[in-house]
């Protein structure tokens, strides 16, 4: 298509044009096939063509999340929208929520609970450590009046993967609702919605799926809808029963969805299928993260996450004495690699290496080679 106002395009492109190979915490580099489909000219989100893609995307997500018993909901928001939705749709004002927090995004869930007029009860671990089943069991015994439990499956700030299947089992034994923040896990770590008995699990397009930001996806249990239907003041924009009605009757969403992102996600789910399925795709993420951790340790650096609980999508690396995490970040940026700065309470002593989205193993090799040189130079 010929551009009538190419100069306007060029002015913006010069600011945002790709300059770095991305190893970020998100947004991440997108698959070329995703960027290509997102160039399609827009049309009505009530058109038959959109409805076909909407329904197909829900089915593919249901298969990927193993959520035959759950309802797939997509929001025109970031994943944080589902934090608010989970709380407002199921927990009465003044009700208590046990928030397990192992880093900055667990803390965010607690803040969402608090600012929506509910009471967070914290089970906090030191950065780098996961919540253990016995710790959760003890916290629930001490707080039997909580309505729900939140678990950050993959803590983006520390690179720790919580043992979700075991934690879910404990939550179910206490008959509480389970809300899972899987923003940096979904698409990179296994999720078995039905088998694990999850009530809400949500993710975002801009992480392991390798799609631009603006789309949040979740699987929701029937129990949540039963509670939500009777919940006063649950809002409109994040009203879960309303979204389910639109899935069924309109084959769409109540408000205008981010159609390009949905097209992109649909393409990614088809790529997963062509790669051999979900577990081949997850194996790719496992190999990427193992390659990064091995390379980092060979450089002489340590990983923040405790052994056995390392994230498959992002690695928090502890910097040597006398060096700040931001120094590594800036030096790598000068070499054309965009890593992620440290985040939250460990911001100064760490930097992070994401391996989500469109990254090749050759990219990882080049990044590690440059990281070694940067560390040696900063050490003096």
N, C-alpha and C positions, 0 to 999 in steps of 0.2 A: 504494500500500500504506500503510495507516494505521500510524503508528509508536506502539508501546506505551510505549516509553521515549524519547520525543522530547527530554526534558531532557538525557539522556546524549548524544544526537546533537548538541544545540545547544551543549553545553559544549565539545565538540571542534571543532565548526564555527566557533565564535567565534575559536578560535586559528588555524585553518588556512584560513579563508575567503579567497577571492581579493581581493587588495588592489592588485596591480600588473599592468601589462602586461609580459609576460616577453620579454626579449631575452637570455636566459641561455645558459650553456654546456651546460645540461642538469642535471636534468630540465627539459623545456620545456613550453609550453602545449600541451594536447592538443586534437585535433580534436573538435568536439562530438559527431560520430557515434561516435567512439571511446569517449568518456565514457558515451554512451547505451548502447552494447552491453555495456559493462563492468558495468552495473547488473543484468544478467541473473542470476537465482538460480542457485547452483551445483548441479552434479550430478556423478556419478562420471566421473573422467578415463579410465575403462575403458569407458564407455558408447559406444554406436554413434554418438551425436551428436558426442561429442568426437573420435572417430576420424575422422569425416568432415571436421571442421574441421582437424584435425592434418594429414591428408594433403593437403588443399586448400591449406593455408598453405605446406607444403613445396614444392608445385608452383609456387605463385605466386612464392615467393622464388627458386626455381631459375630461373624465367623472368626475374625482375628482375635477378638477378646473372649471367645468361647462363652458367649452370653445369650444362649438360646432362650433362657428364661428372663432375660433383661430387656429393657427398652433402650434403644440407642437414641440419644438426643444430641443434636448439634446446636451450639450457640454462636451467634455473631459476636464473639468476645474473646478475651484471653482465657486461659484455664482458670484464672482466679474467679471468674464469673460463677463457676460451679462450686467454689468454696461457699460463696454467698448463697447460692441456690440450695445447697445441701442443708445449710443452717436454717434458712428462712422457711423452707418447705416442710421441715420435720421437727424442729426443736421449738417448743413454746417460749415466748418471752420469759426471761428469768431462768430458763432451763439450763442445766449443766452439760457441758461437753468435755470429755477427757481428751485433751490434745497432747499427743505424743510428739515431742519436738527434739530433733537431733541437729538443728541448724536454723538458718534464717527463714526457710519457707515453712517449717513447722511453726515458727514464731508468727509468721504471717497468718496462718490458719487461726491461731489464738487471737490475733488482732481482729480478724473478720468475725469470729464468734463474739468478741467483746463489743465491737462497734455496732453489731446488730442486736444488742440488748440481751444477749445470752451470757452465761458465765463459763469461761474456760477454766478447767482444772488441769494443771500442767504436770506431765511426766517428762522431765527434761534430762537429756544425756549430754555429756561433754562432746564438743565437736570431734568427729572422727569415729564415734561409737554408735552402734545400732541399738535399738530397743530389743531386749530379750523377752521371750514369752513369759518367763516367770516374773519378770518385772511388771509387765502389763497385767498379769493375773493378780499380783499383789496390789497394784494401783486400783484395779476394779473392785477388789474385796474391800478396800478402804473407802471407795467412793461408789457405793451401790446405786446411788440416785442419779448417776449420769444417764443421759438419754442416748448419747452416741460417743463413738471413739474415732478420732482422726489419726491416720497414719500417712506420713510422707514416705511413699514407697522408695523413691530415689531422691536423696537430699542433694540438690544441685550445688549448694554452697560448700559441701564437704566431700562429695563423691562417695557417699555411703549408701548402700542398698539395704534397706530393712528386710528382715525375713518375713515377708508378707504372708505366705501360707500359714506359718506357725502363729503369727499374731492374729490372723483372721480366725483361726480355730479358737483361740482364747476369747475373742470378742463374742463369737457365737455361743460359747459355753456360758457366757454371762448374759446372753440374750440382749445385746445392745446393737444399735445400728453401727455400721462400719462405713466410714467415708475415707476413700483413698485418693490422695493427691499423687497422681502418676504422670505429672506434667513432663518430667525428664526421664520417665521410665517407659511410658506407653510407646510401643514401636521399637523399643530397645531391650526390654525385659519381659519375661513371660507374664501373662495375666490370664487367669482362669476364673472368670467372673462367677459362673455357676458353681463350679466345684469348690471354690474357696468361700462361698457365701458372702460375697461383697454386696453392699447396698448401693453405694455410689462410687464409681471409679472414673476419674476424668483426666484428660490430657489436652495437649495443644498441638496445633499444626506445625509450629515453628521449631520443633525439637527433633525427635528421632524419625519422624515421618518425612522430614526434609521438604516442607512446604512453607511458603511465607506466612507470617503471623496474621491473626484475625479470626481464627476458627478454633473453637473449643469443642471437644467431643467427649461423650460419657456414656456409660451403661448404668441404668437405674433399675433397682429391684421393684417388684410389685408391692412389697411392704412399704416402700417409700411413697408410692402413689396413694396407697390406702390412707396413710397418715396425712399426706399433703392435701388431699381432697377436703379434709376437715380443718386444716390449719388456717386460722384467720391471718390477714395482713401478710400473706406470703409474697406480695408484690405482683407485678405484671410481666416485666421483662424477663425475669428468671422463674416464671411460674411453670413448674414441671408438668402438671396435668394439662396445661394449655398446649405445651409443646407436643405432648403425646396425642392430643386431639388433632393437631395440625398434621402430625405424621400420618395419622389414619385417614382423615377426611380430605386434607388438601395436598398430601404428599409434599409437604414443604414446612416452612417455619412461620410463626406469627408475624415477625417483622422480616424485612429484606435480608436474606443471607449473603455472606461473602461468596458469591458464586465462583469466582476464579479459584479461590482456595479449595472449595469443594471439588471442583473439576480436578485440581492438582492432587488432592488426597485420593480421589478415585483412581487416578493414573498410578499413584504409588502403590495402592492396594493391588492393582493389576500387575505391577512389576513384581511385587511379593509373590504372587501366584506363578509368574513366569520363572522366578528364581528357584522354584521348587516348594514354595509354601512358607508359612510362618516360621517354622523352625530352622529352615535354611537361612532366612533373613536374620533371625536372632543370632544364629551362629556367626554371621558376618560381624555383628556388633561385638560379640564375645571376642573374636579374633582381633578386632581393632583395639579394644581396650587392653587386652593382654599384651599386645605388641607395644602399646604406649607405656604400660606399667613396667614391662621388662626393660625398655629403652631408658626410661627415667632412672631406674635403679642402677643400670649399668653406668650412667653418668655420675652416680654417687648421691643421688637425691632420694628422699624418702616420701612415702605416700601417707597422707593424713588418715585415710580409712583403715580401720583395724582389719587384720588379715581375715579373709573369708567373707567379708561384707563389702567388697569393692564394687563400685558402680560399673555397669557395662557401657555407660554413655558419657561419663565425665570423670576426670581424675583430678583431685586436689593434691598439689605437690607442695611439700614443705621446703621453703627456701633455706639455704645455708646461713649460718650466723653472719650478721653484718650486711646482709642483702635483704631488700624489701621485695615483696612479690611484684609490686608495680614496676620495679627496675627491670625485672625479667620481661614483663609484659611489654614495656616500652622498647627494650632492645630487640625483642623478637619482631615487633611491629616495623621497626626500621629495616628488618630483613625480609619483610613481605609476608609475615605470618601473624595473623590475628588470633591470639590465645584469649583467655578470659582472666580478668583480674580476680584476686581473692575477693570473697564476699562475706558480709556479716562480721561476726566476732573474730574470724580468722583472716580478715582481709589483708592485714599487713604481712603475715607470716606465710602466706600461700599465694600461688597462682594456679589457674585451672586449665586443663587441656580437655576440650570437648571432642568427641569423635562422632557427632551426630550429623546426619544429612549426607551431602554429596562429597565424600572424601575417598581417595584411593589409598592403597597401601604404600604406593610410591610417595604420596604426599606425606604420610606419616614418617617414612624413612628420612625424607628431606627435612621435615620439622625437627626430628630428633638430632640430626647432624648439626643443624643450626643451634639447637638448644644447648648442646654440649659446648659449642664454641662460645656462646653467650655466657654460660655459667663460668667457664674457665676465665673469660675476660673480666667478669664482674668480681670474681674471687681475687683477681690481681695476680 
